[in-house]
């Protein structure tokens, strides 16, 4: 009897373990089955690592790519180059991250029938980007290395996310032979999301946001620039002596001496807190693409280092996409929409995904955003008239970042303060010299293209 009782108890334990295992599997299946089935090793969905089904479209419905064994791209050479880093190349050197992230939304998978429901030709993935704006931005870059981004800070839709240099995926270069002049250096890097740059003077917008909250009455002060400032026996220099300046004019003239003083008065803690509020040193995930971290570390900084950090030099690094979102937050009174690349997905004639707008955490105070918006508009009317667009208020800041002793990185960032065209932007050109002369014309051209897109959708 004791032996039977023991066996019965052991059987009950096994039954409970089995029941628990089945229940745990059922829960995990319900939660994660779509991820399991979209694993790249699934032969029902992938052939040689390539998704068997689905199309990628731009926001207007133009087909950019058809995922199949032959991988069909757009008929336009310029558009293939402009969307290469979004879609990927045939060799797999640039992975189709968005397509992989949304694979389960495209091939008709359901939890009862599995992939048996997969329709011939697959579903469609509609992006937020504009093919027209992408092509215009790539043309405006004219082969120069860098990145261009524009997004709607109200909805989060990224209209333009260009990385240069690029190439035609149907006619890829032989890097051993074709890159002797360096034209394809870093071509596999999606610079808009996966590169970080010394920001130069556009970072003064971060310093100023911190200072306006940390230093009472700063906006009403005046400053004197003699062309240089000595900090701990080391020089902070300006291109020229600016003389007496209001804070607004100090930003417009991009006075290093003034912003060195402001950084020192603001202090390490407040500057670090502002950089963290802007998420400059975080990885942000955007529809299957994860941005690279920037860098802002003052832990070992001397006063001279702190001054240069506030100017956008020292060891400062920012990612173009993340700083573009900060521009949107300034326009939006301190917060902005989280950026997105995918508008919707369809499979089997039904919608399987639709983007929804989410807000960022607060990046700066409402009062600081209001002051920065006013100052950045003054920048355009005072210094950057070439980027001004009739009928709308363009607000911007340029930067010229010293990188080593050989060249400068040109930067230009800002937004349109208009409810019909709520667009934030950033342009980065490597070895580009001055941001106002190199990047501003690119920004204006691409902004006008994006405005035309929004007009056409009304």
C-alpha positions as CSV (number, residue, x, y, z in Angstrom):
1,X,0.0,0.0,0.0
2,X,2.8,2.4,0.9
3,X,4.4,1.7,-2.5
4,X,1.2,2.4,-4.4
5,X,0.7,5.6,-2.4
6,X,4.2,6.7,-3.3
7,X,3.7,6.0,-6.9
8,X,0.4,7.8,-6.9
9,X,2.0,10.8,-5.4
10,X,4.9,10.8,-7.8
11,X,2.4,10.5,-10.7
12,X,0.4,13.5,-9.4
13,X,3.6,15.5,-9.2
14,X,4.5,14.6,-12.7
15,X,1.0,15.5,-13.9
16,X,1.2,18.9,-12.1
17,X,4.6,19.6,-13.7
18,X,3.2,18.6,-17.1
19,X,0.2,20.8,-16.6
20,X,2.3,23.7,-15.5
21,X,4.6,23.3,-18.5
22,X,1.7,23.2,-20.9
23,X,0.2,26.3,-19.3
24,X,3.5,28.2,-19.4
25,X,4.0,27.2,-23.0
26,X,0.5,28.3,-23.9
27,X,1.1,31.7,-22.2
28,X,4.4,32.2,-24.0
29,X,2.9,31.0,-27.3
30,X,0.2,33.6,-27.0
31,X,2.7,36.4,-26.1
32,X,5.6,35.5,-28.4
33,X,4.5,33.2,-31.2
34,X,4.7,36.0,-33.8
35,X,8.4,36.6,-32.8
36,X,9.2,32.9,-33.0
37,X,7.6,32.4,-36.4
38,X,9.4,35.5,-37.8
39,X,12.8,34.1,-36.8
40,X,15.1,34.3,-39.9
41,X,15.7,30.6,-39.8
42,X,12.1,29.7,-40.5
43,X,12.1,28.2,-44.1
44,X,8.4,28.9,-44.5
45,X,9.0,32.6,-44.2
46,X,12.7,33.2,-45.3
47,X,14.8,31.9,-48.2
48,X,18.6,32.4,-47.7
49,X,17.8,34.8,-44.9
50,X,15.5,37.0,-47.1
51,X,11.8,37.5,-46.3
52,X,9.6,35.7,-48.9
53,X,6.8,38.1,-48.7
54,X,5.8,41.8,-48.4
55,X,6.2,45.2,-49.9
56,X,7.6,48.4,-48.5
57,X,5.9,51.6,-49.6
58,X,6.5,55.3,-48.8
59,X,3.8,57.5,-47.2
60,X,2.1,58.2,-50.6
61,X,2.0,54.5,-51.6
62,X,5.0,54.4,-53.9
63,X,6.6,51.0,-53.9
64,X,10.2,51.1,-52.7
65,X,10.9,47.4,-52.3
66,X,9.3,44.0,-52.8
67,X,10.7,41.3,-50.6
68,X,11.0,38.1,-52.5
69,X,13.7,35.8,-53.8
70,X,14.7,38.4,-56.4
71,X,14.3,41.4,-54.1
72,X,12.7,44.0,-56.4
73,X,13.6,47.7,-55.8
74,X,12.1,51.0,-57.1
75,X,12.5,51.8,-60.8
76,X,14.2,55.1,-59.9
77,X,18.0,55.0,-59.4
78,X,18.0,58.1,-57.3
79,X,15.3,56.7,-55.1
80,X,17.1,53.4,-54.7
81,X,20.2,55.3,-53.5
82,X,18.1,57.6,-51.2
83,X,16.4,54.7,-49.4
84,X,19.3,52.2,-49.4
85,X,20.0,52.5,-45.6
86,X,16.3,52.1,-44.8
87,X,15.7,49.0,-46.9
88,X,19.1,47.3,-47.1
89,X,21.2,45.9,-49.9
90,X,21.1,42.5,-51.6
91,X,24.4,41.4,-50.1
92,X,23.2,41.9,-46.5
93,X,25.9,44.4,-45.6
94,X,23.0,46.8,-44.7
95,X,20.3,44.8,-43.0
96,X,16.6,45.4,-43.6
97,X,15.9,46.1,-39.9
98,X,12.4,47.6,-40.4
99,X,11.3,44.7,-42.5
100,X,12.5,42.2,-40.0
101,X,11.0,44.0,-37.1
102,X,7.5,43.9,-38.8
103,X,7.8,40.6,-40.6
104,X,5.1,38.9,-38.5
105,X,2.7,41.8,-39.5
106,X,3.2,41.0,-43.2
107,X,3.0,37.3,-43.9
108,X,-0.5,36.6,-42.7
109,X,0.5,34.6,-39.6
110,X,-2.2,33.8,-37.1
111,X,-2.1,31.7,-33.9
112,X,-4.6,29.1,-35.2
113,X,-3.4,28.5,-38.7
114,X,0.3,29.6,-38.5
115,X,1.9,30.5,-41.8
116,X,-0.7,28.5,-43.7
117,X,-2.6,31.7,-44.0
118,X,0.2,33.4,-45.8
119,X,-1.1,35.1,-48.9
120,X,0.8,35.1,-52.2
121,X,2.7,38.3,-52.6
122,X,2.4,39.1,-48.9
123,X,1.4,42.2,-47.1
124,X,2.5,45.8,-47.2
125,X,4.5,48.0,-44.9
126,X,3.8,51.7,-45.3
127,X,6.5,54.0,-44.0
128,X,6.2,57.6,-42.8
129,X,9.0,58.7,-45.1
130,X,8.4,60.6,-48.3
131,X,10.2,59.2,-51.4
132,X,10.2,62.7,-52.9
133,X,11.8,64.2,-49.8
134,X,14.4,61.4,-49.6
135,X,15.4,61.9,-53.2
136,X,15.6,65.7,-52.8
137,X,17.8,65.4,-49.7
138,X,20.2,62.9,-51.3
139,X,20.5,65.2,-54.3
140,X,21.2,68.2,-52.1
141,X,23.9,66.3,-50.2
142,X,25.6,65.9,-53.6
143,X,27.9,63.1,-52.5
144,X,29.1,64.7,-49.3
145,X,29.2,62.6,-46.2
146,X,26.6,63.2,-43.5
147,X,23.0,63.0,-42.7
148,X,19.7,64.8,-43.2
149,X,16.6,64.3,-41.1
150,X,13.1,65.9,-41.0
151,X,10.2,64.8,-38.8
152,X,6.8,66.0,-37.8
153,X,7.1,66.9,-34.1
154,X,3.3,66.7,-33.6
155,X,2.7,63.2,-35.0
156,X,6.2,61.7,-34.8
157,X,6.4,60.8,-38.5
158,X,9.9,60.9,-40.0
159,X,9.5,62.3,-43.5
160,X,13.2,62.2,-44.4
161,X,16.1,60.1,-42.9
162,X,19.0,60.2,-45.4
163,X,22.5,59.0,-45.0
164,X,25.3,59.9,-47.4
165,X,27.3,58.4,-49.1
166,X,25.1,55.8,-50.6
167,X,25.0,53.5,-53.7
168,X,22.5,51.8,-56.0
169,X,21.7,48.4,-54.5
170,X,21.3,47.1,-58.1
171,X,24.8,48.3,-59.0
172,X,26.9,48.1,-55.8
173,X,30.5,49.4,-55.8
174,X,33.6,47.3,-55.6
175,X,35.1,49.0,-52.6
176,X,38.6,47.8,-53.4
177,X,38.6,49.5,-56.8
178,X,35.9,52.3,-56.4
179,X,36.9,53.7,-53.0
180,X,40.5,54.8,-53.6
181,X,39.4,58.4,-53.3
182,X,37.4,57.7,-50.1
183,X,34.0,58.5,-51.6
184,X,32.5,55.4,-50.0
185,X,34.1,55.6,-46.6
186,X,31.5,54.4,-44.0
187,X,28.9,53.7,-46.7
188,X,27.4,50.8,-44.7
189,X,26.8,53.0,-41.7
190,X,23.3,54.6,-41.4
191,X,24.7,57.9,-40.3
192,X,21.3,59.4,-39.3
193,X,20.7,56.7,-36.7
194,X,24.1,55.0,-36.2
195,X,26.7,57.8,-36.1
196,X,27.5,60.4,-33.5
197,X,29.1,63.8,-34.2
198,X,30.8,66.6,-32.3
199,X,27.9,69.0,-32.4
200,X,29.7,72.3,-32.3
201,X,27.6,75.4,-31.6
202,X,24.2,73.7,-32.0
203,X,24.9,72.3,-28.6
204,X,24.7,75.8,-27.2
205,X,20.9,75.2,-27.3
206,X,21.4,72.5,-24.7
207,X,23.7,74.7,-22.6
208,X,21.2,77.6,-22.8
209,X,18.2,75.4,-21.8
210,X,20.1,74.3,-18.7
211,X,21.3,77.8,-17.9
212,X,17.9,79.5,-18.2
213,X,16.6,77.3,-15.4
214,X,19.8,77.2,-13.3
215,X,20.8,80.9,-13.4
216,X,18.0,83.2,-12.4
217,X,17.7,86.4,-14.5
218,X,20.2,85.2,-17.1
219,X,18.0,86.2,-20.0
220,X,18.2,89.9,-19.0
221,X,21.9,90.0,-18.6
222,X,24.5,91.5,-21.0
223,X,27.9,90.1,-21.7
224,X,31.3,91.4,-23.0
225,X,33.4,89.5,-25.6
226,X,37.0,90.6,-26.2
227,X,37.7,87.7,-28.6
228,X,39.1,85.5,-25.9
229,X,38.6,84.3,-22.3
230,X,41.1,82.8,-20.0
231,X,39.9,79.9,-17.9
232,X,42.5,78.4,-15.5
233,X,45.3,79.8,-17.6
234,X,43.9,78.4,-20.9
235,X,42.2,80.3,-23.7
236,X,38.7,80.1,-24.9
237,X,38.6,81.9,-28.3
238,X,36.0,83.5,-30.6
239,X,36.6,84.3,-34.3
240,X,36.4,88.0,-33.4
241,X,35.7,90.3,-30.5
242,X,31.9,90.7,-30.4
243,X,31.9,93.5,-27.8
244,X,28.7,94.1,-25.7
245,X,26.0,91.4,-26.3
246,X,22.6,90.6,-25.0
247,X,22.0,86.9,-24.4
248,X,19.9,86.7,-27.6
249,X,22.8,88.3,-29.6
250,X,25.3,86.0,-28.0
251,X,23.4,83.0,-29.4
252,X,23.0,84.6,-32.8
253,X,26.7,85.5,-33.0
254,X,27.5,82.1,-31.5
255,X,29.9,83.8,-29.0
256,X,32.2,81.2,-27.5
257,X,33.4,83.5,-24.7
258,X,29.8,84.2,-23.6
259,X,28.8,80.5,-23.6
260,X,32.0,79.5,-21.8
261,X,31.0,81.9,-19.0
262,X,27.4,80.5,-19.1
263,X,28.6,76.9,-18.9
264,X,30.8,77.7,-15.9
265,X,28.0,79.5,-14.1
266,X,25.5,76.7,-14.9
267,X,27.8,74.0,-13.5
268,X,28.4,70.4,-14.3
269,X,25.4,69.0,-12.6
270,X,22.8,71.1,-14.4
271,X,24.5,70.6,-17.8
272,X,24.6,66.8,-17.2
273,X,21.0,66.8,-16.2
274,X,20.0,68.7,-19.3
275,X,21.9,66.3,-21.6
276,X,20.2,63.4,-19.8
277,X,16.7,65.0,-20.1
278,X,17.3,65.2,-23.9
279,X,18.3,61.5,-23.9
280,X,21.5,62.4,-25.7
281,X,23.4,59.5,-24.1
282,X,20.7,56.9,-24.5
283,X,19.9,54.3,-27.2
284,X,16.4,55.0,-28.6
285,X,14.5,52.2,-30.4
286,X,12.6,53.4,-33.5
287,X,10.7,50.7,-35.3
288,X,13.4,48.1,-35.4
289,X,16.3,50.6,-35.6
290,X,18.2,51.5,-32.4
291,X,20.0,54.8,-32.4
292,X,23.6,55.0,-31.2
293,X,24.4,56.7,-27.9
294,X,25.8,60.2,-27.8
295,X,28.4,61.2,-25.2
296,X,28.5,63.9,-22.5
297,X,30.8,63.2,-19.6
298,X,32.1,65.9,-17.3
299,X,33.3,63.7,-14.5
300,X,37.0,64.5,-15.1
301,X,36.5,67.9,-16.7
302,X,38.5,70.9,-15.6
303,X,36.9,74.3,-15.7
304,X,38.4,74.8,-19.2
305,X,37.0,71.5,-20.3
306,X,33.6,72.4,-18.9
307,X,33.6,75.7,-20.8
308,X,34.4,73.9,-24.1
309,X,31.8,71.3,-23.4
310,X,29.2,74.0,-23.1
311,X,30.3,75.3,-26.5
312,X,29.7,71.8,-28.0
313,X,33.3,70.7,-28.1
314,X,35.4,68.8,-25.5
315,X,34.2,65.1,-25.7
316,X,30.6,66.0,-26.7
317,X,28.9,63.7,-29.2
318,X,25.3,63.7,-30.4
319,X,23.3,61.5,-32.7
320,X,21.5,63.4,-35.5
321,X,18.1,61.7,-34.9
322,X,18.1,62.3,-31.2
323,X,19.1,66.0,-31.6
324,X,16.4,66.5,-34.2
325,X,13.8,65.3,-31.6
326,X,15.2,67.8,-29.2
327,X,14.5,70.5,-31.8
328,X,10.9,69.2,-31.9
329,X,10.7,69.5,-28.1
330,X,11.8,73.2,-28.2
331,X,9.1,73.8,-30.8
332,X,6.6,71.9,-28.8
333,X,7.1,73.7,-25.5
334,X,9.3,71.2,-23.9
335,X,8.1,67.8,-25.3
336,X,7.6,66.4,-28.7
337,X,6.2,63.3,-30.4
338,X,8.3,60.2,-30.3
339,X,9.8,59.6,-33.8
340,X,8.4,56.7,-35.9
341,X,9.2,55.2,-39.3
342,X,6.3,52.8,-39.9
343,X,2.8,54.2,-40.4
344,X,0.9,50.9,-40.9
345,X,1.1,47.3,-41.9
346,X,-1.4,45.2,-43.8
347,X,-1.8,41.5,-44.5
348,X,-4.5,39.5,-46.1
349,X,-6.5,42.7,-46.7
350,X,-6.6,43.7,-43.1
351,X,-4.6,46.2,-41.1
352,X,-2.2,44.4,-38.7
353,X,-0.5,47.5,-37.3
354,X,-1.2,51.2,-37.1
355,X,1.2,53.8,-35.6
356,X,0.0,55.9,-32.7
357,X,1.5,59.1,-31.5
358,X,3.3,59.0,-28.2
359,X,5.0,61.9,-26.4
360,X,8.6,62.1,-25.2
361,X,9.4,62.8,-21.6
362,X,9.9,66.5,-20.9
363,X,13.2,67.6,-22.3
364,X,13.2,71.2,-21.1
365,X,11.0,73.6,-19.2
366,X,8.2,75.4,-21.0
367,X,9.7,78.8,-20.2
368,X,13.1,77.7,-21.5
369,X,11.5,76.4,-24.7
370,X,9.7,79.6,-25.2
371,X,12.9,81.7,-24.9
372,X,14.9,79.3,-27.2
373,X,12.2,79.5,-29.8
374,X,12.3,83.3,-29.8
375,X,16.1,83.3,-29.9
376,X,16.2,80.8,-32.7
377,X,13.8,82.7,-34.8
378,X,15.9,85.8,-34.2
379,X,18.9,83.8,-35.5
380,X,17.3,83.2,-38.8
381,X,16.2,86.8,-39.3
382,X,19.5,88.2,-38.1
383,X,22.1,85.6,-39.4
384,X,20.6,82.9,-41.6
385,X,18.3,84.7,-44.0
386,X,19.2,82.1,-46.6
387,X,17.2,79.5,-44.8
388,X,14.1,81.7,-44.3
389,X,11.0,80.5,-46.1
390,X,8.2,83.1,-46.8
391,X,5.0,82.5,-44.9
392,X,6.4,80.4,-42.1
393,X,8.7,80.9,-39.1
394,X,11.9,79.0,-39.5
395,X,13.9,78.8,-36.2
396,X,17.5,77.5,-36.3
397,X,21.0,77.3,-35.0
398,X,24.2,76.6,-36.9
399,X,27.4,74.9,-35.7
400,X,31.0,74.4,-36.9
401,X,32.6,71.6,-34.9
402,X,36.4,71.3,-34.8
403,X,37.3,67.6,-35.3
404,X,41.0,67.0,-34.7
405,X,43.2,69.6,-36.5
406,X,42.3,68.6,-40.1
407,X,38.6,69.5,-40.7
408,X,35.3,70.8,-39.4
409,X,31.9,69.2,-39.2
410,X,29.1,71.5,-40.3
411,X,25.8,71.2,-38.4
412,X,22.5,73.0,-38.7
413,X,19.4,72.2,-36.7
414,X,16.0,73.8,-36.0
415,X,12.3,73.7,-36.8
416,X,9.3,75.4,-38.4
417,X,7.0,77.1,-35.9
418,X,3.8,76.6,-37.8
419,X,0.8,74.4,-37.1
420,X,0.5,73.5,-40.8
421,X,4.1,72.5,-41.1
422,X,5.3,71.2,-37.7
423,X,8.7,70.1,-38.9
424,X,12.0,69.7,-37.0
425,X,15.2,69.1,-38.9
426,X,18.9,68.5,-38.7
427,X,21.7,68.5,-41.3
428,X,25.2,67.3,-40.7
429,X,28.0,67.5,-43.3
430,X,31.4,66.0,-42.5
431,X,34.3,68.1,-43.5
432,X,31.8,70.7,-44.3
433,X,33.2,73.9,-42.8
434,X,30.6,76.4,-41.5
435,X,27.1,75.1,-40.8
436,X,25.4,78.3,-41.9
437,X,26.9,78.3,-45.3
438,X,27.0,74.5,-46.0
439,X,24.0,73.0,-44.3
440,X,21.5,75.8,-44.3
441,X,20.8,75.7,-48.1
442,X,20.4,71.9,-47.8
443,X,17.9,72.4,-44.9
444,X,15.9,74.9,-46.9
445,X,15.6,72.7,-49.9
446,X,14.5,69.6,-48.0
447,X,12.1,71.6,-45.8
448,X,10.4,73.0,-48.9
449,X,10.1,69.4,-50.3
450,X,8.5,68.2,-47.0
451,X,6.1,71.2,-47.0
452,X,5.0,70.3,-50.5
453,X,4.4,66.7,-49.3
454,X,2.2,67.9,-46.5
455,X,0.4,70.3,-48.8
456,X,-0.3,67.4,-51.2
457,X,-1.9,65.4,-48.4
458,X,-4.4,68.0,-47.3
